[in-house]
């Protein structure tokens, strides 16, 4: 099968995550640069990477790369590309352009020259003078010139990959699905642990966590530009979606929680989860973060709190961060990961971050903070803590270690459950 070069574009700061995803999909010839990851693939792999990449924004098919110092260089360079292998006589092929630090800077002229060059080549190949561009196939061609080096690509995705298809209702400051997935990836969340977003908004982080926990392909609900192309096998996408459905893990137990003080946000989150069909598997509830009781021993918080820029008053946000820090200082087995544009976040939170990374949320420069609250020397669990967990799960009796009590209660125990790793058992009495 013919080898092609694909480019996965992404937000600045997410290149390493996208590279990790590409390696996981089985590709190894990879080149990373600012905002993009380039790799070799087979033609039908276009369907695979569009379907599975969670943190990339688009998948571009690289046609060629050459130096341009004049419009004649651009015309001849574009004309050398074998466009007939991709574009049929009636296909649509709009052209976009951008230029940075280059001699050719007029974007409209770059677009015109590129279009004319492609048309001239196709005229010679197909022997026609006019292109109706009436077919369903659509090729978004982009010429990107950086320091006089032109990179010619065709967009295989169509709509950006963060458009998963489940988020019909968004809040005032929506978080892109790709960035949400990247935050979860950076947290190294294990689906066996509780996932909680105390500022869930329209529920993006929780829904992305569910899709990761169930191994649901992010593009399984949407369509792509390449579907009407002649380049791929006709059933390439259909086959990939069938394989993706077979890989969904329906048996794994997940506990994903999302809360928000705003009732409208929770309604939006529930509606979005309903579109995906998981409204009963994610717990969205209306509650102030300060009043939420978290009984589980191990958990991960991944959240996008207010910044005080697009929404929320600065003083109110600062007070919120202080209370946030106090809240999770008590939960020494929980880890906290978040993004914010507030440079004094660590001081407000009350603890230094273990990890810090520069990211962009839209056009807002933010920092990703990670705090692992689990210390190497853990405190022994108090008996009162054990009682609290047993009460949480409806247990009528608790004991530490393994104690033979079955015979004492005449075998009336309904079941027993081992909680956590220190061999604490809760016994559920059936006739109480």
N, C-alpha and C positions, 0 to 999 in steps of 0.2 A: 504493500500500500504506500502511496506517495507521502513523503515526509513534508511537513509544513512547519512554519514558525508561528507560534501563538504568543500574544502579549496579554497578560492579565494586569489590568490597571487597578490601582487601589489608592486609598487615602495615604498621605505621607505618614510614615510611622508604622504602617501595617505590612510593609514589604516582607519582613521575616516570617510573619504569620502566614501570608499567602504562599510564600515559598514552602513552608512546612506542609500546607494543605496540598500543594502540587506534588511534593515528594510522596505524600501519603497515597495519592492517586496513582502512583507508579511511574512518574516521570523523573528523570535524573539529569538531563542536559539542560541546566538552568542558569540563567544570567539575571542578576538583580541590579536595578538602578532606581533612582528616585521616582517613586510613584508607580513603578511597573516591574513585573517579573516576566522575563522572556524564556520560552522553553520550546523544545522540539516535540512534535506529536504527529500522529497519523490524522488523516482527514476526518475520520469518523469520531476522533477524540474531541472534536469541537462540541459535540452533544454531551459528552461525559463531563468536561470541565465546566460548561455552562450550567449543567444540572447540579454539580456537587460543590463548587467553590462557594464558601460562605462569606468570605471577607473581601473578595474581589468585586470591583465595580463593573467592569466590562471585560469581555474576551475579544481581542482584536486579531485578525488574520494579517500577518505582516507580508506585504507584497514585495517590497524592495526598500533599499536604503542607499542614497547616493549624495554626492556633494553638489550644491547648487550655488552659483555665483551670479546667475542671470536667469531671465525668464526663458531663454533658449535652452539653457541647461535643464530647467524644470520640464519644458515641453518634451525634449528628447528623452530624458530619463523616464518620464511617465509613459511615453509611447513605446519604449522598449519592453514594458511589462506585458505579459501574455494575458490580456484582459479577456480574450475570447474563451479561455479555459474556465472562466468564472461567470461572465456576463453573457446572457443570450440576447437575441436581437431586440426583444421587446421589454427587457428588464429595466427597472428603475435604478438609477445610481446617482443620487445627490452627492455633492462634494462639500466638505467643510475644510477649513484651514486654520492653522495658528502658526505664529512665527515669534521666536525669541532670540534676540541678539544675532540677527542675520541680516544680510544685505537685502534680501527680499522681505519686505515688511507689509506690503499692501495685501491684506487678506482677500479682498474682492478680486484683485488681479490674479492671485495664486489660484483661487477657485476657478476663475474663467479659463486660465491657461490649462489647468488640470482637466477640466471638463472637455475642452476643445481637443486636447491631445488624445484622450480616451476615445472620443467620438471619431476622430480621424483614423485611429487604428481599427476600430470596429467597422467603419465604412469600408476599408480595404478588405477586411476579412469576410464580412457578410455581403458585400456588394450592394449596399443600400445607401440612400442619401438622407433618410429620415428615420429617427427612432421614436416610436410612439410612446414607449415606456408605460405600457398598459398591463403588463403581467403582474402577478402577485409577488414575484420575487423582488426583494428590495436590498440594495447594497449601499450602505452608508460608507462612503469613501472619505478618508481623512488624510490630509497632507500636513504633517507636523515638522516644521523647520526649526532646528536648534543649532545655533552656531554654524549656520550654513550647511548643515547635514539634514537632508530631507528624509523622513521616514513615512512611507506610504502604507496605510493600513485600511482594512475593511472591517467594520463592526459586525460581529457575529451575534451579538446579544439582542440588539434592538433596544428595548427599554433597559435601563440600568438594572444590574443584578440585585440591588437592594429591594427592588419591587417584587416581593415574594408572591403577592396575590392575596394575602390574608388581612392586610391592614387597610381597611376602607375608611376608618375614622382615626384621625391623629389629633394630638393635643396642641397646645400653644408652642411647645418647643420639642418637636418630635426628634427622636433619636433614629438615625439610619439603621436599618436592619443589619447591614454589613458591619458597622461599628459596634453594634450590640453584640453580634457574634464574636467579633474580635476581642471585646472586653471579657467575655466568658472564656475564650481561649486563653487569654493572658492570666486569668485567675486559676487555670488548671483545675477547674471544678470537676469533681468526681460525682457522677450521677447517683452514687450511693449516699451522698451527703445532701442535706436540705439546701435548697436554693431559695434565697429571699431577696426581693427588691422592695425596699420600704418607700420608694418614690416611683412607683411603677408607671404612672401616667397611662398611656394607651396600651401598656402591657408588652411592649416589644421585647425587652430583656427576658421576661418570663417565657414568652412564646418561643423565642430563639433557644432558650435553655431546654425547653421541652423537645424541640426538634433535634437538638444535639443529643439529649438523653435517649430519645427513641431512635436515633440514627435515621431521621427523615431528611431526604435530600432537599435543600432549600429551594431548588427550582422546580419541584415536582408539580406545582399548581399553576405554572405560567407557560407562556409561549415565548419563542425566540425568533430573531430575524432569519437565522439560517434554515428554518424549517422548509422554506420554499426554494431553497437553493438546489441546483443540480449537482453541486460539488460532492455532497454527502450521499450515502445510501438512503433510499427513500424511507426506510424504517429505522434509521439510526437512533433518532430521539425516542421513538416508541419502544424500541428494545431496551434502551438505557433506563427509561422510566419503569419498565416492567422489572428490570433487575433491581432498581432502587426500591420498589415496593416490596420485593422479596426480602430485602435487607432490613426492613423496619423491625425494630425490637418491641413487640407489643407486651412482652412478659416482664420487662424490667419495672420494678417499683420506683416511682419518682415522687418526690415531695417538693413541689414548687409553689412558693407563696409570693403574692404581690399585694401591696397595700398602698393606699393613697388617702390623703385627707379630703380630696375633692371627689364628690359623688359622681360627677359627670365623667371624670377620668376612669373610674372603675367601670362605669357602664360602657365606655368605649373599649376598655380592655376586654370585657366579657364579650362584647360584640365581635371583636377581632378574633378572640379564641374560638367563638362559635363558627366563624367562617372556616377555620381550620378543622373544626369538629372536635375540639378538645376542651370545651367550656367546663366540662365536669372533671377534668383532670388537673386543672390549675386553680388554686384557691386565690381568688381576688376578693379583697374585703376593704371596706371603708374604715380607716382608723389612723389616728396620728401615730407616727413612728414611736413617739415617746411612750405610748400606752400599750404597745404590742408586747405580749408575753411569748417568749421563745423558749419552749421546753426542751427542744432537742439538744443533745450534747454537741454534736458536730454539725456545723453549717457554714455556708458561704453567702456573704452579702455582695451582690454586684448591682450597682445602682448609678443613676445619673441624676443627682440632686439639683435643685435650683442653684444658679450661679449668681444671681443678682444682676445679670446683664439683660437678658431677654424677658425674664419674668422674676418677680419677687423683689422686695426691698432689701438693700444691702444689710442693714442692721438686723432685719428679720432672718436673713440667710445666715449671718454670722452666729446669731443665737441658736439657729437650727443646727449648725455644725458643732457647736459646743455641746448641745444636748445629745447629738449623734455620737460624739466621742464618749460622753459619760455612759450612754446606753450600752455600747459595745465594749467598754472597759470591763464591765461586769461579766461579759460572756467571753471568758478566756479561751474557749475552744472554737470560737468562730473566727473566720477570716473575712476581711472587709476590702473590697475593691470598688473604686469609683473614679469618675472623671469630673473635673471642675476647672474653671478658669481662675479661681481665686488663689492668688499666690501665697496667701497666709493661711491656707487650709490646715497645714500640719500644726501650726500654733493653736488654731481654733479647736481642732480635733483633740489636741492634748498628747499626741504621740507622733514620733517620727515614722515615716513610711519605710517599709522594707524594700519596696520597689517603686520606681518612678519612671515614667515614660512620656515623652512629648507626643501629642496627637492633635487631630483637628476634628471638631464636631461641627460639620458644615464649614463655615468661615471663621468659627471661633477657635482660637488656639487654647487647648486645654492640656492639663496634666492628668495622666493616669496614675493613681496612687494605689498601692497594694500594701495591706498590713496583715501579716500572719500572726494572729493572736495566740497560736498554740506554742507554748514554750517547751523547751527540752525537759525541764524539771516540772512536771505536772503535779499539782496538789492532789492528794488523795481525796476521793469523793466522800463527802460527809454522809452520814446516815440520813440526814434530813433531805439531801439531794436525791438519794435513792427513793425515799418515800414520795417525793414530789413526782418523780418519773412514774412510779407505780400508780399514783393517783391519777396522773395524766392519762394513762392507758386503761383506767378502770379497774385496777387490781385491788383486791380486798386485803391482801396480805403481802408483805415483803420480807425477804431474808437475805443476808449476805452469805456468799459462798453457797455451796450445795448442801442443803440440809434435808434429810429424809423425813418429810412431813406428810407424804401421801397417806400413809397408814394411820396417822394421827387423826386425819379428817375423814376417815372412812371412805377414801377414794372419791370424794365429792369434788375434786378439782376438775374443772372443765379443760384447762390447758395451762401450760406454763410457757413463758417467753423469756429468753435471755436478752437482757438489755446491755448493749455496749460490750467493751472488751475486758472489764474487770470482774466478770462472772457474777453479776448481780441478777437474780432471778425474781420475776414477779409471778405469783401464782394466782390464777383466776378461779374463784370458788363459784361453782355452778348454782348452789342452792341458798344463796344469801339474799 
